[in-house]
Amino acid sequence: MTNLFWIVTVSFGCFLFWQQRRQTELAQKFIEQRCEKLGLQLLSTARGSHKLRDEQQWHWHTVYWFEFSADGQDYYQGYIVMKGFRPMRFYVPPHHLPDEY
């Protein structure tokens, strides 16, 4: 019986890891698409925290932080909130637009 418990526990842990990797890859794709659409250079991405509650409601979500540059000399930090495999909130802070010559 204990062997079955450990098999189920390890299988569940592997399943959670696989789902987290899939969510991270989708978040990266959403971030890249948004930066490309806005004409921004993506510098880095990082998984932030898992949370059970936000300001409005209870739900499991993950925050991903990213850094971007508008003109190659500065950088800003934004974030995306993923609930499952869907982006729920995407925040890009106000940033300096490069001068066009």
Gaussian input, Z-matrix of N, CA and C with variables (Angstrom, degrees):
# hf/3-21g

backbone

0 1
 N
 C     1     B1
 C     2     B2     1     A1
 N     3     B3     2     A2     1     D1
 C     4     B4     3     A3     2     D2
 C     5     B5     4     A4     3     D3
 N     6     B6     5     A5     4     D4
 C     7     B7     6     A6     5     D5
 C     8     B8     7     A7     6     D6
 N     9     B9     8     A8     7     D7
 C    10    B10     9     A9     8     D8
 C    11    B11    10    A10     9     D9
 N    12    B12    11    A11    10    D10
 C    13    B13    12    A12    11    D11
 C    14    B14    13    A13    12    D12
 N    15    B15    14    A14    13    D13
 C    16    B16    15    A15    14    D14
 C    17    B17    16    A16    15    D15
 N    18    B18    17    A17    16    D16
 C    19    B19    18    A18    17    D17
 C    20    B20    19    A19    18    D18
 N    21    B21    20    A20    19    D19
 C    22    B22    21    A21    20    D20
 C    23    B23    22    A22    21    D21
 N    24    B24    23    A23    22    D22
 C    25    B25    24    A24    23    D23
 C    26    B26    25    A25    24    D24
 N    27    B27    26    A26    25    D25
 C    28    B28    27    A27    26    D26
 C    29    B29    28    A28    27    D27
 N    30    B30    29    A29    28    D28
 C    31    B31    30    A30    29    D29
 C    32    B32    31    A31    30    D30
 N    33    B33    32    A32    31    D31
 C    34    B34    33    A33    32    D32
 C    35    B35    34    A34    33    D33
 N    36    B36    35    A35    34    D34
 C    37    B37    36    A36    35    D35
 C    38    B38    37    A37    36    D36
 N    39    B39    38    A38    37    D37
 C    40    B40    39    A39    38    D38
 C    41    B41    40    A40    39    D39
 N    42    B42    41    A41    40    D40
 C    43    B43    42    A42    41    D41
 C    44    B44    43    A43    42    D42
 N    45    B45    44    A44    43    D43
 C    46    B46    45    A45    44    D44
 C    47    B47    46    A46    45    D45
 N    48    B48    47    A47    46    D46
 C    49    B49    48    A48    47    D47
 C    50    B50    49    A49    48    D48
 N    51    B51    50    A50    49    D49
 C    52    B52    51    A51    50    D50
 C    53    B53    52    A52    51    D51
 N    54    B54    53    A53    52    D52
 C    55    B55    54    A54    53    D53
 C    56    B56    55    A55    54    D54
 N    57    B57    56    A56    55    D55
 C    58    B58    57    A57    56    D56
 C    59    B59    58    A58    57    D57
 N    60    B60    59    A59    58    D58
 C    61    B61    60    A60    59    D59
 C    62    B62    61    A61    60    D60
 N    63    B63    62    A62    61    D61
 C    64    B64    63    A63    62    D62
 C    65    B65    64    A64    63    D63
 N    66    B66    65    A65    64    D64
 C    67    B67    66    A66    65    D65
 C    68    B68    67    A67    66    D66
 N    69    B69    68    A68    67    D67
 C    70    B70    69    A69    68    D68
 C    71    B71    70    A70    69    D69
 N    72    B72    71    A71    70    D70
 C    73    B73    72    A72    71    D71
 C    74    B74    73    A73    72    D72
 N    75    B75    74    A74    73    D73
 C    76    B76    75    A75    74    D74
 C    77    B77    76    A76    75    D75
 N    78    B78    77    A77    76    D76
 C    79    B79    78    A78    77    D77
 C    80    B80    79    A79    78    D78
 N    81    B81    80    A80    79    D79
 C    82    B82    81    A81    80    D80
 C    83    B83    82    A82    81    D81
 N    84    B84    83    A83    82    D82
 C    85    B85    84    A84    83    D83
 C    86    B86    85    A85    84    D84
 N    87    B87    86    A86    85    D85
 C    88    B88    87    A87    86    D86
 C    89    B89    88    A88    87    D87
 N    90    B90    89    A89    88    D88
 C    91    B91    90    A90    89    D89
 C    92    B92    91    A91    90    D90
 N    93    B93    92    A92    91    D91
 C    94    B94    93    A93    92    D92
 C    95    B95    94    A94    93    D93
 N    96    B96    95    A95    94    D94
 C    97    B97    96    A96    95    D95
 C    98    B98    97    A97    96    D96
 N    99    B99    98    A98    97    D97
 C   100   B100    99    A99    98    D98
 C   101   B101   100   A100    99    D99
 N   102   B102   101   A101   100   D100
 C   103   B103   102   A102   101   D101
 C   104   B104   103   A103   102   D102
 N   105   B105   104   A104   103   D103
 C   106   B106   105   A105   104   D104
 C   107   B107   106   A106   105   D105
 N   108   B108   107   A107   106   D106
 C   109   B109   108   A108   107   D107
 C   110   B110   109   A109   108   D108
 N   111   B111   110   A110   109   D109
 C   112   B112   111   A111   110   D110
 C   113   B113   112   A112   111   D111
 N   114   B114   113   A113   112   D112
 C   115   B115   114   A114   113   D113
 C   116   B116   115   A115   114   D114
 N   117   B117   116   A116   115   D115
 C   118   B118   117   A117   116   D116
 C   119   B119   118   A118   117   D117
 N   120   B120   119   A119   118   D118
 C   121   B121   120   A120   119   D119
 C   122   B122   121   A121   120   D120
 N   123   B123   122   A122   121   D121
 C   124   B124   123   A123   122   D122
 C   125   B125   124   A124   123   D123
 N   126   B126   125   A125   124   D124
 C   127   B127   126   A126   125   D125
 C   128   B128   127   A127   126   D126
 N   129   B129   128   A128   127   D127
 C   130   B130   129   A129   128   D128
 C   131   B131   130   A130   129   D129
 N   132   B132   131   A131   130   D130
 C   133   B133   132   A132   131   D131
 C   134   B134   133   A133   132   D132
 N   135   B135   134   A134   133   D133
 C   136   B136   135   A135   134   D134
 C   137   B137   136   A136   135   D135
 N   138   B138   137   A137   136   D136
 C   139   B139   138   A138   137   D137
 C   140   B140   139   A139   138   D138
 N   141   B141   140   A140   139   D139
 C   142   B142   141   A141   140   D140
 C   143   B143   142   A142   141   D141
 N   144   B144   143   A143   142   D142
 C   145   B145   144   A144   143   D143
 C   146   B146   145   A145   144   D144
 N   147   B147   146   A146   145   D145
 C   148   B148   147   A147   146   D146
 C   149   B149   148   A148   147   D147
 N   150   B150   149   A149   148   D148
 C   151   B151   150   A150   149   D149
 C   152   B152   151   A151   150   D150
 N   153   B153   152   A152   151   D151
 C   154   B154   153   A153   152   D152
 C   155   B155   154   A154   153   D153
 N   156   B156   155   A155   154   D154
 C   157   B157   156   A156   155   D155
 C   158   B158   157   A157   156   D156
 N   159   B159   158   A158   157   D157
 C   160   B160   159   A159   158   D158
 C   161   B161   160   A160   159   D159
 N   162   B162   161   A161   160   D160
 C   163   B163   162   A162   161   D161
 C   164   B164   163   A163   162   D162
 N   165   B165   164   A164   163   D163
 C   166   B166   165   A165   164   D164
 C   167   B167   166   A166   165   D165
 N   168   B168   167   A167   166   D166
 C   169   B169   168   A168   167   D167
 C   170   B170   169   A169   168   D168
 N   171   B171   170   A170   169   D169
 C   172   B172   171   A171   170   D170
 C   173   B173   172   A172   171   D171
 N   174   B174   173   A173   172   D172
 C   175   B175   174   A174   173   D173
 C   176   B176   175   A175   174   D174
 N   177   B177   176   A176   175   D175
 C   178   B178   177   A177   176   D176
 C   179   B179   178   A178   177   D177
 N   180   B180   179   A179   178   D178
 C   181   B181   180   A180   179   D179
 C   182   B182   181   A181   180   D180
 N   183   B183   182   A182   181   D181
 C   184   B184   183   A183   182   D182
 C   185   B185   184   A184   183   D183
 N   186   B186   185   A185   184   D184
 C   187   B187   186   A186   185   D185
 C   188   B188   187   A187   186   D186
 N   189   B189   188   A188   187   D187
 C   190   B190   189   A189   188   D188
 C   191   B191   190   A190   189   D189
 N   192   B192   191   A191   190   D190
 C   193   B193   192   A192   191   D191
 C   194   B194   193   A193   192   D192
 N   195   B195   194   A194   193   D193
 C   196   B196   195   A195   194   D194
 C   197   B197   196   A196   195   D195
 N   198   B198   197   A197   196   D196
 C   199   B199   198   A198   197   D197
 C   200   B200   199   A199   198   D198
 N   201   B201   200   A200   199   D199
 C   202   B202   201   A201   200   D200
 C   203   B203   202   A202   201   D201
 N   204   B204   203   A203   202   D202
 C   205   B205   204   A204   203   D203
 C   206   B206   205   A205   204   D204
 N   207   B207   206   A206   205   D205
 C   208   B208   207   A207   206   D206
 C   209   B209   208   A208   207   D207
 N   210   B210   209   A209   208   D208
 C   211   B211   210   A210   209   D209
 C   212   B212   211   A211   210   D210
 N   213   B213   212   A212   211   D211
 C   214   B214   213   A213   212   D212
 C   215   B215   214   A214   213   D213
 N   216   B216   215   A215   214   D214
 C   217   B217   216   A216   215   D215
 C   218   B218   217   A217   216   D216
 N   219   B219   218   A218   217   D217
 C   220   B220   219   A219   218   D218
 C   221   B221   220   A220   219   D219
 N   222   B222   221   A221   220   D220
 C   223   B223   222   A222   221   D221
 C   224   B224   223   A223   222   D222
 N   225   B225   224   A224   223   D223
 C   226   B226   225   A225   224   D224
 C   227   B227   226   A226   225   D225
 N   228   B228   227   A227   226   D226
 C   229   B229   228   A228   227   D227
 C   230   B230   229   A229   228   D228
 N   231   B231   230   A230   229   D229
 C   232   B232   231   A231   230   D230
 C   233   B233   232   A232   231   D231
 N   234   B234   233   A233   232   D232
 C   235   B235   234   A234   233   D233
 C   236   B236   235   A235   234   D234
 N   237   B237   236   A236   235   D235
 C   238   B238   237   A237   236   D236
 C   239   B239   238   A238   237   D237
 N   240   B240   239   A239   238   D238
 C   241   B241   240   A240   239   D239
 C   242   B242   241   A241   240   D240
 N   243   B243   242   A242   241   D241
 C   244   B244   243   A243   242   D242
 C   245   B245   244   A244   243   D243
 N   246   B246   245   A245   244   D244
 C   247   B247   246   A246   245   D245
 C   248   B248   247   A247   246   D246
 N   249   B249   248   A248   247   D247
 C   250   B250   249   A249   248   D248
 C   251   B251   250   A250   249   D249
 N   252   B252   251   A251   250   D250
 C   253   B253   252   A252   251   D251
 C   254   B254   253   A253   252   D252
 N   255   B255   254   A254   253   D253
 C   256   B256   255   A255   254   D254
 C   257   B257   256   A256   255   D255
 N   258   B258   257   A257   256   D256
 C   259   B259   258   A258   257   D257
 C   260   B260   259   A259   258   D258
 N   261   B261   260   A260   259   D259
 C   262   B262   261   A261   260   D260
 C   263   B263   262   A262   261   D261
 N   264   B264   263   A263   262   D262
 C   265   B265   264   A264   263   D263
 C   266   B266   265   A265   264   D264
 N   267   B267   266   A266   265   D265
 C   268   B268   267   A267   266   D266
 C   269   B269   268   A268   267   D267
 N   270   B270   269   A269   268   D268
 C   271   B271   270   A270   269   D269
 C   272   B272   271   A271   270   D270
 N   273   B273   272   A272   271   D271
 C   274   B274   273   A273   272   D272
 C   275   B275   274   A274   273   D273
 N   276   B276   275   A275   274   D274
 C   277   B277   276   A276   275   D275
 C   278   B278   277   A277   276   D276
 N   279   B279   278   A278   277   D277
 C   280   B280   279   A279   278   D278
 C   281   B281   280   A280   279   D279
 N   282   B282   281   A281   280   D280
 C   283   B283   282   A282   281   D281
 C   284   B284   283   A283   282   D282
 N   285   B285   284   A284   283   D283
 C   286   B286   285   A285   284   D284
 C   287   B287   286   A286   285   D285
 N   288   B288   287   A287   286   D286
 C   289   B289   288   A288   287   D287
 C   290   B290   289   A289   288   D288
 N   291   B291   290   A290   289   D289
 C   292   B292   291   A291   290   D290
 C   293   B293   292   A292   291   D291
 N   294   B294   293   A293   292   D292
 C   295   B295   294   A294   293   D293
 C   296   B296   295   A295   294   D294
 N   297   B297   296   A296   295   D295
 C   298   B298   297   A297   296   D296
 C   299   B299   298   A298   297   D297
 N   300   B300   299   A299   298   D298
 C   301   B301   300   A300   299   D299
 C   302   B302   301   A301   300   D300

   B1=1.4420
   B2=1.5248
   B3=1.3387
   B4=1.4664
   B5=1.5195
   B6=1.3443
   B7=1.4650
   B8=1.5209
   B9=1.3184
   B10=1.4566
   B11=1.5248
   B12=1.3306
   B13=1.4621
   B14=1.5191
   B15=1.3321
   B16=1.4617
   B17=1.5219
   B18=1.2983
   B19=1.4651
   B20=1.5246
   B21=1.3136
   B22=1.4649
   B23=1.5356
   B24=1.3076
   B25=1.4634
   B26=1.5230
   B27=1.3168
   B28=1.4698
   B29=1.5292
   B30=1.3202
   B31=1.4734
   B32=1.5230
   B33=1.3176
   B34=1.4577
   B35=1.5286
   B36=1.3235
   B37=1.4735
   B38=1.5205
   B39=1.3316
   B40=1.4713
   B41=1.5203
   B42=1.3192
   B43=1.4597
   B44=1.5257
   B45=1.3415
   B46=1.4597
   B47=1.5217
   B48=1.3319
   B49=1.4585
   B50=1.5255
   B51=1.3172
   B52=1.4608
   B53=1.5228
   B54=1.3285
   B55=1.4593
   B56=1.5319
   B57=1.3271
   B58=1.4599
   B59=1.5178
   B60=1.3231
   B61=1.4672
   B62=1.5293
   B63=1.3223
   B64=1.4630
   B65=1.5325
   B66=1.3255
   B67=1.4594
   B68=1.5318
   B69=1.3267
   B70=1.4613
   B71=1.5280
   B72=1.3217
   B73=1.4613
   B74=1.5247
   B75=1.3218
   B76=1.4688
   B77=1.5296
   B78=1.3201
   B79=1.4645
   B80=1.5243
   B81=1.3258
   B82=1.4713
   B83=1.5236
   B84=1.3104
   B85=1.4688
   B86=1.5323
   B87=1.3362
   B88=1.4660
   B89=1.5171
   B90=1.3270
   B91=1.4624
   B92=1.5201
   B93=1.3250
   B94=1.4620
   B95=1.5222
   B96=1.3218
   B97=1.4649
   B98=1.5220
   B99=1.3269
   B100=1.4595
   B101=1.5285
   B102=1.3343
   B103=1.4597
   B104=1.5267
   B105=1.3201
   B106=1.4611
   B107=1.5270
   B108=1.3105
   B109=1.4661
   B110=1.5272
   B111=1.3324
   B112=1.4615
   B113=1.5214
   B114=1.3225
   B115=1.4574
   B116=1.5147
   B117=1.3179
   B118=1.4529
   B119=1.5160
   B120=1.3147
   B121=1.4580
   B122=1.5251
   B123=1.3209
   B124=1.4601
   B125=1.5207
   B126=1.3318
   B127=1.4587
   B128=1.5299
   B129=1.3242
   B130=1.4595
   B131=1.5223
   B132=1.3211
   B133=1.4589
   B134=1.5258
   B135=1.3254
   B136=1.4611
   B137=1.5237
   B138=1.3061
   B139=1.4570
   B140=1.5190
   B141=1.3013
   B142=1.4559
   B143=1.5124
   B144=1.2983
   B145=1.4556
   B146=1.5160
   B147=1.3060
   B148=1.4556
   B149=1.5222
   B150=1.3056
   B151=1.4566
   B152=1.5149
   B153=1.3042
   B154=1.4554
   B155=1.5248
   B156=1.3328
   B157=1.4563
   B158=1.5219
   B159=1.3317
   B160=1.4574
   B161=1.5233
   B162=1.3149
   B163=1.4577
   B164=1.5338
   B165=1.3238
   B166=1.4545
   B167=1.5252
   B168=1.3040
   B169=1.4567
   B170=1.5291
   B171=1.3208
   B172=1.4509
   B173=1.5247
   B174=1.2987
   B175=1.4622
   B176=1.5235
   B177=1.3037
   B178=1.4591
   B179=1.5203
   B180=1.3325
   B181=1.4499
   B182=1.5270
   B183=1.3204
   B184=1.4538
   B185=1.5203
   B186=1.3171
   B187=1.4568
   B188=1.5198
   B189=1.3271
   B190=1.4614
   B191=1.5227
   B192=1.3169
   B193=1.4588
   B194=1.5199
   B195=1.3184
   B196=1.4591
   B197=1.5206
   B198=1.3228
   B199=1.4609
   B200=1.5104
   B201=1.3217
   B202=1.4533
   B203=1.5207
   B204=1.3179
   B205=1.4551
   B206=1.5194
   B207=1.3136
   B208=1.4594
   B209=1.5181
   B210=1.3327
   B211=1.4585
   B212=1.5260
   B213=1.3176
   B214=1.4590
   B215=1.5141
   B216=1.3266
   B217=1.4620
   B218=1.5210
   B219=1.2960
   B220=1.4477
   B221=1.5263
   B222=1.3206
   B223=1.4555
   B224=1.5224
   B225=1.2937
   B226=1.4593
   B227=1.5253
   B228=1.3264
   B229=1.4583
   B230=1.5294
   B231=1.3196
   B232=1.4492
   B233=1.5146
   B234=1.3154
   B235=1.4611
   B236=1.5189
   B237=1.3108
   B238=1.4559
   B239=1.5249
   B240=1.3286
   B241=1.4608
   B242=1.5198
   B243=1.3120
   B244=1.4616
   B245=1.5190
   B246=1.3204
   B247=1.4649
   B248=1.5136
   B249=1.3088
   B250=1.4628
   B251=1.5212
   B252=1.3149
   B253=1.4623
   B254=1.5240
   B255=1.3302
   B256=1.4599
   B257=1.5193
   B258=1.3306
   B259=1.4665
   B260=1.5267
   B261=1.3180
   B262=1.4628
   B263=1.5220
   B264=1.3048
   B265=1.4560
   B266=1.5236
   B267=1.3155
   B268=1.4585
   B269=1.5182
   B270=1.3308
   B271=1.4541
   B272=1.5218
   B273=1.3244
   B274=1.4606
   B275=1.5246
   B276=1.3256
   B277=1.4667
   B278=1.5289
   B279=1.3206
   B280=1.4687
   B281=1.5280
   B282=1.3045
   B283=1.4506
   B284=1.5216
   B285=1.3051
   B286=1.4562
   B287=1.5261
   B288=1.3105
   B289=1.4621
   B290=1.5183
   B291=1.3222
   B292=1.4732
   B293=1.5183
   B294=1.3302
   B295=1.4526
   B296=1.5134
   B297=1.3111
   B298=1.4700
   B299=1.5173
   B300=1.2907
   B301=1.4779
   B302=1.5008
   A1=111.79
   A2=116.48
   A3=118.63
   A4=111.20
   A5=116.99
   A6=118.91
   A7=111.14
   A8=116.73
   A9=120.87
   A10=110.64
   A11=116.89
   A12=121.09
   A13=110.90
   A14=117.16
   A15=120.64
   A16=111.61
   A17=117.74
   A18=120.40
   A19=110.05
   A20=117.41
   A21=121.36
   A22=110.21
   A23=118.04
   A24=122.03
   A25=111.46
   A26=117.06
   A27=120.53
   A28=110.77
   A29=116.80
   A30=120.35
   A31=111.02
   A32=117.09
   A33=120.97
   A34=111.33
   A35=116.93
   A36=121.08
   A37=111.72
   A38=117.07
   A39=121.09
   A40=110.91
   A41=116.82
   A42=120.93
   A43=110.69
   A44=117.63
   A45=120.61
   A46=111.61
   A47=117.21
   A48=120.90
   A49=110.83
   A50=117.53
   A51=122.41
   A52=110.69
   A53=117.44
   A54=120.73
   A55=111.26
   A56=118.18
   A57=121.40
   A58=110.84
   A59=117.29
   A60=120.62
   A61=110.59
   A62=116.13
   A63=120.32
   A64=110.57
   A65=117.50
   A66=121.06
   A67=110.83
   A68=116.92
   A69=120.92
   A70=110.86
   A71=117.54
   A72=120.71
   A73=111.22
   A74=117.41
   A75=120.04
   A76=111.38
   A77=117.56
   A78=120.70
   A79=110.27
   A80=116.81
   A81=120.95
   A82=110.66
   A83=116.69
   A84=121.49
   A85=110.89
   A86=117.18
   A87=120.38
   A88=111.51
   A89=117.20
   A90=121.72
   A91=110.23
   A92=117.73
   A93=121.16
   A94=111.33
   A95=117.01
   A96=120.44
   A97=111.41
   A98=117.69
   A99=120.71
   A100=110.83
   A101=117.33
   A102=120.28
   A103=110.69
   A104=116.81
   A105=120.11
   A106=110.38
   A107=117.05
   A108=121.69
   A109=111.24
   A110=117.23
   A111=121.54
   A112=112.94
   A113=117.86
   A114=121.29
   A115=113.26
   A116=117.02
   A117=122.18
   A118=110.51
   A119=115.12
   A120=120.91
   A121=108.38
   A122=117.20
   A123=121.86
   A124=109.12
   A125=116.37
   A126=121.05
   A127=112.20
   A128=117.28
   A129=119.69
   A130=110.13
   A131=114.77
   A132=121.36
   A133=108.44
   A134=115.08
   A135=120.11
   A136=109.07
   A137=115.45
   A138=119.15
   A139=107.72
   A140=115.70
   A141=121.24
   A142=110.58
   A143=115.73
   A144=119.92
   A145=111.39
   A146=114.70
   A147=122.17
   A148=106.05
   A149=116.02
   A150=119.67
   A151=109.36
   A152=115.01
   A153=121.03
   A154=111.49
   A155=117.37
   A156=119.91
   A157=109.63
   A158=116.16
   A159=120.40
   A160=108.24
   A161=118.09
   A162=121.15
   A163=112.58
   A164=118.30
   A165=120.97
   A166=114.02
   A167=118.37
   A168=118.78
   A169=111.87
   A170=114.31
   A171=122.24
   A172=108.92
   A173=117.49
   A174=122.80
   A175=108.17
   A176=114.91
   A177=121.09
   A178=108.34
   A179=117.11
   A180=120.69
   A181=109.96
   A182=114.30
   A183=121.67
   A184=108.80
   A185=116.59
   A186=122.44
   A187=108.66
   A188=116.48
   A189=122.94
   A190=108.03
   A191=116.78
   A192=122.56
   A193=109.27
   A194=116.46
   A195=120.17
   A196=109.68
   A197=114.81
   A198=121.71
   A199=107.79
   A200=115.15
   A201=120.55
   A202=109.70
   A203=114.54
   A204=121.34
   A205=108.85
   A206=115.61
   A207=120.34
   A208=111.25
   A209=117.54
   A210=119.96
   A211=114.02
   A212=118.20
   A213=121.73
   A214=113.90
   A215=118.23
   A216=120.70
   A217=112.98
   A218=117.48
   A219=121.36
   A220=109.52
   A221=116.32
   A222=118.07
   A223=109.44
   A224=114.37
   A225=122.75
   A226=108.25
   A227=115.25
   A228=119.30
   A229=109.35
   A230=115.54
   A231=122.38
   A232=109.53
   A233=115.76
   A234=118.56
   A235=110.48
   A236=113.99
   A237=122.69
   A238=107.01
   A239=115.99
   A240=121.67
   A241=106.98
   A242=116.09
   A243=121.97
   A244=109.14
   A245=115.82
   A246=121.88
   A247=105.56
   A248=115.75
   A249=119.31
   A250=108.62
   A251=115.73
   A252=119.91
   A253=111.64
   A254=116.64
   A255=120.90
   A256=110.53
   A257=116.43
   A258=118.37
   A259=109.58
   A260=116.62
   A261=120.88
   A262=111.49
   A263=117.93
   A264=122.19
   A265=108.24
   A266=115.08
   A267=120.77
   A268=106.80
   A269=117.77
   A270=121.28
   A271=109.65
   A272=115.02
   A273=122.50
   A274=105.41
   A275=118.62
   A276=120.32
   A277=111.31
   A278=116.55
   A279=119.32
   A280=108.88
   A281=116.37
   A282=120.32
   A283=109.77
   A284=115.24
   A285=122.96
   A286=109.23
   A287=115.39
   A288=119.48
   A289=109.16
   A290=118.40
   A291=119.46
   A292=110.56
   A293=114.84
   A294=120.14
   A295=109.73
   A296=115.82
   A297=121.61
   A298=108.30
   A299=117.72
   A300=121.46
   A301=110.05
   D1=-37.66
   D2=179.55
   D3=-68.08
   D4=-32.04
   D5=176.93
   D6=-63.21
   D7=-41.07
   D8=178.08
   D9=-63.00
   D10=-41.03
   D11=177.92
   D12=-58.98
   D13=-46.07
   D14=-178.40
   D15=-69.52
   D16=-35.66
   D17=177.25
   D18=-64.15
   D19=-44.69
   D20=178.74
   D21=-65.77
   D22=-42.17
   D23=-179.97
   D24=-63.00
   D25=-47.60
   D26=178.92
   D27=-65.26
   D28=-40.61
   D29=178.17
   D30=-62.32
   D31=-42.93
   D32=178.60
   D33=-64.83
   D34=-40.64
   D35=176.23
   D36=-61.78
   D37=-42.21
   D38=177.29
   D39=-65.08
   D40=-39.96
   D41=178.12
   D42=-62.23
   D43=-44.97
   D44=178.81
   D45=-63.50
   D46=-40.74
   D47=177.43
   D48=-61.97
   D49=-44.73
   D50=-179.85
   D51=-62.97
   D52=-43.00
   D53=178.73
   D54=-65.52
   D55=-38.13
   D56=178.05
   D57=-65.61
   D58=-40.30
   D59=177.51
   D60=-63.57
   D61=-41.78
   D62=178.72
   D63=-63.32
   D64=-42.97
   D65=178.54
   D66=-64.04
   D67=-40.61
   D68=179.23
   D69=-63.19
   D70=-42.31
   D71=178.63
   D72=-64.38
   D73=-40.24
   D74=177.57
   D75=-67.10
   D76=-40.91
   D77=177.60
   D78=-61.33
   D79=-42.73
   D80=177.49
   D81=-59.46
   D82=-42.70
   D83=179.42
   D84=-64.13
   D85=-44.73
   D86=178.47
   D87=-62.33
   D88=-41.63
   D89=179.31
   D90=-63.97
   D91=-45.98
   D92=179.17
   D93=-60.64
   D94=-42.91
   D95=179.71
   D96=-63.96
   D97=-42.95
   D98=-178.70
   D99=-66.51
   D100=-42.19
   D101=178.90
   D102=-64.44
   D103=-40.26
   D104=178.34
   D105=-64.55
   D106=-42.51
   D107=179.70
   D108=-62.51
   D109=-37.22
   D110=-179.06
   D111=-88.25
   D112=-2.85
   D113=-179.79
   D114=72.81
   D115=35.58
   D116=-178.87
   D117=-109.21
   D118=152.93
   D119=177.12
   D120=-95.18
   D121=118.96
   D122=178.74
   D123=-78.30
   D124=127.75
   D125=-178.17
   D126=-99.96
   D127=-47.30
   D128=-178.59
   D129=-160.98
   D130=159.54
   D131=174.74
   D132=-134.64
   D133=152.67
   D134=178.79
   D135=-153.06
   D136=142.44
   D137=175.38
   D138=-77.84
   D139=129.18
   D140=179.78
   D141=-87.28
   D142=-110.38
   D143=-173.91
   D144=-122.92
   D145=160.92
   D146=170.87
   D147=-98.11
   D148=137.25
   D149=179.28
   D150=-134.55
   D151=153.30
   D152=179.19
   D153=-99.15
   D154=-21.96
   D155=-176.43
   D156=-140.12
   D157=140.12
   D158=170.09
   D159=-113.23
   D160=-163.76
   D161=-174.85
   D162=-65.32
   D163=-33.45
   D164=-173.41
   D165=-97.60
   D166=-41.81
   D167=-169.34
   D168=-149.86
   D169=170.63
   D170=176.45
   D171=-91.54
   D172=121.72
   D173=170.13
   D174=-169.38
   D175=150.17
   D176=-179.62
   D177=-77.17
   D178=125.54
   D179=178.56
   D180=-146.57
   D181=161.24
   D182=-178.61
   D183=-124.46
   D184=137.89
   D185=179.37
   D186=-103.97
   D187=130.92
   D188=175.86
   D189=-116.79
   D190=127.62
   D191=178.67
   D192=-97.46
   D193=147.13
   D194=175.01
   D195=-143.80
   D196=151.02
   D197=176.57
   D198=-113.46
   D199=141.70
   D200=179.83
   D201=-142.62
   D202=164.09
   D203=178.04
   D204=-129.36
   D205=142.64
   D206=178.40
   D207=-92.98
   D208=-34.55
   D209=-177.03
   D210=-127.63
   D211=6.09
   D212=178.07
   D213=87.86
   D214=-8.15
   D215=-179.40
   D216=-112.70
   D217=-15.73
   D218=179.96
   D219=-122.10
   D220=173.22
   D221=174.02
   D222=-147.66
   D223=152.08
   D224=179.75
   D225=-134.00
   D226=162.01
   D227=-178.85
   D228=-123.01
   D229=128.74
   D230=176.42
   D231=-124.18
   D232=-177.64
   D233=178.27
   D234=-151.61
   D235=159.73
   D236=174.04
   D237=-129.62
   D238=139.50
   D239=177.28
   D240=-108.31
   D241=122.38
   D242=-179.32
   D243=-108.07
   D244=129.98
   D245=171.22
   D246=-113.19
   D247=108.38
   D248=-173.44
   D249=67.48
   D250=-123.49
   D251=-179.10
   D252=-109.55
   D253=18.13
   D254=-179.78
   D255=-118.02
   D256=139.21
   D257=173.66
   D258=-76.17
   D259=128.02
   D260=-179.71
   D261=-98.64
   D262=-35.85
   D263=-179.52
   D264=-145.24
   D265=138.48
   D266=178.98
   D267=-129.68
   D268=118.71
   D269=-177.27
   D270=-117.10
   D271=119.68
   D272=172.38
   D273=-118.92
   D274=114.99
   D275=-175.99
   D276=-68.79
   D277=160.53
   D278=174.48
   D279=-58.40
   D280=136.69
   D281=-176.63
   D282=-142.28
   D283=160.22
   D284=179.90
   D285=-72.73
   D286=130.42
   D287=175.46
   D288=-91.26
   D289=137.80
   D290=-179.10
   D291=-66.29
   D292=147.38
   D293=176.87
   D294=-74.20
   D295=136.38
   D296=176.92
   D297=-93.70
   D298=126.93
   D299=178.57
   D300=-103.14

